[in-house]
């Protein structure tokens, strides 16, 4: 895959400008339309083992992991659509898309570590079944989830979110990038050079202020995750035309 030559990852899709629901197919397709190099989304598993998209552990007053998909789907999104199932979301993300990677965050289970690892296995199996692997970068705050993914596919693109491990630790475990809150990199600027020397990808979240965007662009980050993809795209293009 030859993804778009910019660092812009739309956080939960490009949802803000056109009031699309976060983590919706509409937000994903708009990120693709904008030409973002990536669109991020969040995955949970319901009580009946359905893989769905939602950011928070709860939806419409119900805990996602303890509710069936049918129960959750009774409450539609703001655009009238049901909560997306991962399968249909991936298919929509691959359709007529040759430039925007799908940045798949697996949320840590609130029930058990073992359940989180089972979610990772089910996600990888679905990605493999749909021939979607070349589109996917996996991210998670749960280190064991990423290690599970790598046991299943040693070539998977993976980035760690929590910000509590050095680039050397991440590299040693076969994870391919750091995706930390930008404040972590400001506290540990030495990690930027170390990560680059180790060949790790650098991503930062969630970057919505122009000063923070400028700092990360100056540092040569591979990716910047933002709720303001249009703004970051403009800033990046302005720099290229200088």
C-alpha positions, 0 to 999 in steps of 0.5 A, a space after each residue: 500500500 502506498 499511503 498518502 504522503 502526509 502525517 495526518 491521522 484522523 482521530 475517530 475519523 474525520 468527524 468534526 467539520 461535518 458533524 459525523 458521528 465519531 467512529 462512524 463509516 461516514 467519518 471514515 469515508 470523509 477522512 479518505 476523501 480528505 486524503 488523510 494518511 490514516 483514520 483511527 477507530 476503536 474496537 470493543 467486543 460485546 457480550 455475544 462476541 460481536 466486534 463493534 466500534 465505540 470509544 467509551 466502555 459504555 454506550 447509551 448507558 450500557 456497558 459494551 462488554 456486558 451487553 449484546 450487540 442487538 441491545 446496543 443497536 437499539 440506540 442509533 448514532 446521531 446520523 440514524 445508523 447503528 453502531 458499526 460492526 468491525 466487519 462492515 467497517 473494514 469493508 467500507 474502509 477498503 472500498 475505493 481506498 488506496 491512500 488511507 490506512 486503517 488505524 485499529 485501536 483495540 480497547 483494553 478489556 474491563 473484564 480481564 486481560 485474557 478477554 483482551 487477548 481473545 479480542 485481539 485474536 478475533 480481530 486478527 482472524 477477521 482482518 486476515 479473512 477479509 485480506 485487510 492486513 495491508 491496510 491495518 496498523 494496530 494500536 492499544 494501551 494494553 501491551 499484551 494485546 499488541 504482543 498477542 497480535 505479533 504472535 499471530 502475525 509477526 509482520 503486523 504494524 503495531 504501535 503502543 499508546 500508554 507512554 510508559 516504555 522506552 523505545 528500546 523496550 518497544 523495539 526489543 518486543 517487536 512492536 513497530 512504533 510509539 504512539 504516545 500523548 504528545 506531552 510524553 515526548 515533550 517530557 522525554 525528547 531524547 526518545 524521539 531521536 532514539 526511536 528514529 535510530 531504532 527505526 520505530 515509527 513516531 505518532 502522537 495523540 491527540 494534537 489539536 492546537 497549532 503550536 503542538 502541531 508545529 512542534 511535532 512537524 518540526 521534530 519530523 514525526 511520521 504521524 500526528 493524530 488529531 481531531 482537526 485533520 483539515 487544519 493539520 493538512 493545511 499546515 503540512 501543505 503550507 510547509 511543503 510549498 515554502 
